[in-house]
Each structure stands twice: as C-alpha cells, then as structure tokens.
Amino acid sequence: MAYFPTWRRATGNTVLPDEKLPPAAAVPMSLQHLLAMSGSTILAPLLMGFDPNVAVFFSGIGTLLFFFITGGRVPSYLGSSFAFIAVVIAATGFSGSGANPNIGVALGGIIAAGAVYALIGLIVMAAGAGWVEKLMPPAVTGAIGVAIGLNLAPVAVGQLKGSGAHMAIAFATVLCMAMVSAYGPQAIRRVAVLLALVFGYALVLILGNGAGLLPGIDFSSVAAAPWFGLPNFVKPEFNWQAISLIAPVAVVLVAENLGHIKALGSITGQNMDRYIGRGFLGDGIATMIAGSGGGTGVTTYAENIGVMAMTKVYSTLIFPIAAMIAIFLGLSPKFGAVLQTIPAPVLAGLAVSVFGLIASAMARIWVDNKVDFSDSRNLFTVGVALILGAGDFTVNIGGFALGGIGTSTLAALMLYQLLSIGRR
C-alpha cells in the first residue's frame, strides 16, 4: 500500500477520506473547518497569555505535519489544546489577563509534553494500541478530563471579579454561548465559542466605545500593525519544575486523540486503529514544533469531527487547505492585533463557559461508555482523582513539582490498575 492514498474524485453524497472535492467546493469546506476551530484556538492562547496569532500560525504548521506523518489518511485539524491551560497558568504564575511574561518557561514544558507524546506514539506504532486502552479505560480518561476542568475553576472565577459592568458583559457572553449551544441549528452550534466572542465584543463596542458606560476598546495597536510580517516568535526555556508540571499533560492528549481517531473510524466506516500510533506521533511532533516558537500545545479537535459528521465530507485533502489559510492569517500582524483587543470581560465569560464544558464534556465519557459507578474500583478511582485535581494537590520533591493535574492523572492511572488486581 502506498504511503499516501490516490485520491479519487467523489461521486456520492458521502465523501470518504481517500476521495477529493473539486476546488470550488474544497475551499469553502476548508474555511468551515477553520471557522469551527478558530474560536477555541484563539481563546486558549489568550487565556494562557500567549500570542493568538502565533498559535493560529502553528496550528496550520501542526496540521500539515499531522497530514504528512499520518500519510494523508486521518482527517483532522490540530488546534490549541485546552488541556495545557491549567498547568501553564500554574507553571508561569499567570494572572489571567494581558501577556504572560513567563511564556518561555511554559514553552519548555510544552516541548517536553510533546516529546513524551511522540515517544508514546512510537511505542504504539511498534506494539499496538491495546496497552493504551487497557491503561486508560473510560473511567480513568473521564476522571482526568473532569479534573482538568475543575482545576481551572479558580482561574475562571478570578477573571470574573471586577466592576458591575465587567460582570454583566461576562455573564451576557456566557448566556449567549449557552443559547447558541442549546437552540442554534447544528451548523451554528459548532461555532458557539466564536459567536459568543463576537457578541461580547459587540456589547463592549456599544456600551463602552459608544455609550461610555465601561472602558472601550483601544484600536491604536491595530492601526499601527502592518498587514504582513512574521509572528512574534518566543524562545523556550527549560525549567525542571515547569516541565514536571506540564509534561504529564501528554497522558491527557493520548486519551483525547485516541477517542478522536476511534470516533473518526466510526463515522467514516473505515477502521483507523492502525493509524493511532502515527496520530500520536504527529500530534507530539506538532506540539514540540509549536512550543519551540511560542505556540500552544496542539491536539485534534472534536469540533472538526462534528463538522465532518454533519457534512459527510471526510476528505483528508480539506485539511492542508485549511492549514495553509491558517498560516496565511498567522503571517498578518494586523490580524493578531485585532485578536489582542478582545476585552477582559468577554474572555472571563468565555473562560467560565469553556472550562465548565471541559468538565461536563469529559464526564460524558462515563455516560457514553456506561461506566458502572456501583463498582468501587470506578468510584474510588474517579473520586480520588477529582479531589486531587480540583484541590490542585501538588507534590514537591527537591526541585521537582507535580501539580494537581499531574497528581490527579497519576492517581487515576495507578489506583485503577491497583484495584484491578485479581479481576477481569
């Protein structure tokens, strides 16, 4: 079998991964995927104090790498991973607004997480993915994911604090995202984050710039920024304490990507298990590349899987086109300057919504997989992991510090296996 498929022209309503659309249809479809992930990929770096322009640029680079490493056989777009937010904030002491002055330290940890992730990918390519599924059953992966969302709760609440106008804009943004998610058409729900962002931004323009009831948006930086230029790349710094906090996120990314590739196999009707190792390797290398220049860690996106399920277009050729558009946007400092003007109350509202959704969406793993909570093994594994993650329990050994996400992950993995001794 050739490394890349021979893409044939699509003839039916369902477009398979090894089929292609004519350019007139492929470009709009690529834009739809870019739009689906744009809200989250812009929001995640802002919540960590990163430059969103750099993150968008590296999301395009990462998607191209993933495409080539998987041989163009796994339809996926790589965007900023929310799994990094809690550990990056903990490692850098970021206050939650403005630029993060300690980005370099976080980047070293992101590179380490990518290296661990890539190593797991190589092992899976050699030995298969069975051991991953045994090590991280649904009870464990759900517990780790929910712990991440709960760990971020103090960050979201901290961003909410402020004047009455600040909180009003924040909660209006939350309400907008909730209404779109609950009542919008399926296609609109995919971009709920982006629509809530635009809604909150418009409110600040009306009530701030227009009516003067709250601080308005300053567009001077947008006017001064050139249309084209290189992103503001940042060099990584390698600090063992930051690495010990951030590197364990690789386990979360493995569980996330494993679920996404399984889901892709289900909706396309093609078994993609043989590409799981390559998918891990592609994600890991893309995360290392992003971390080396100031970008966030990246992962495959459920939003894009939703777009594919809705449109029945699974062609892998859609994603390199979307990646090239993202790289083009990343090379526009003016685009980046616009992203930096997103008001603090809007970000606060989005943080409350998205961090809560991380916890609730990961809890859905338990429901979908019918995890039995009458089984003490599952009950204790989940309970202990949630307490350690939500309480941000940190273990310090010399210069090594394992934060709440790390201790929660380790506890879930070890406790489940320990309580499985002597059981099928």
Secondary structure as UniProt FT lines:
FT   STRAND          8..9
FT   TURN            17..18
FT   STRAND          19..20
FT   HELIX           23..48
FT   HELIX           52..69
FT   TURN            70..72
FT   STRAND          78..80
FT   HELIX           82..84
FT   HELIX           85..92
FT   TURN            101..102
FT   HELIX           103..127
FT   HELIX           130..135
FT   HELIX           138..151
FT   HELIX           153..160
FT   HELIX           164..183
FT   HELIX           186..189
FT   TURN            190..191
FT   HELIX           192..204
FT   HELIX           205..210
FT   HELIX           220..224
FT   HELIX           240..246
FT   TURN            247..248
FT   HELIX           249..268
FT   HELIX           273..275
FT   HELIX           276..291
FT   TURN            292..294
FT   STRAND          298..300
FT   HELIX           302..311
FT   TURN            316..317
FT   HELIX           318..330
FT   HELIX           333..340
FT   HELIX           344..368
FT   TURN            369..370
FT   TURN            373..374
FT   HELIX           376..390
FT   TURN            391..392
FT   STRAND          395..397
FT   TURN            398..399
FT   STRAND          400..402
FT   HELIX           404..418
FT   TURN            419..422
//
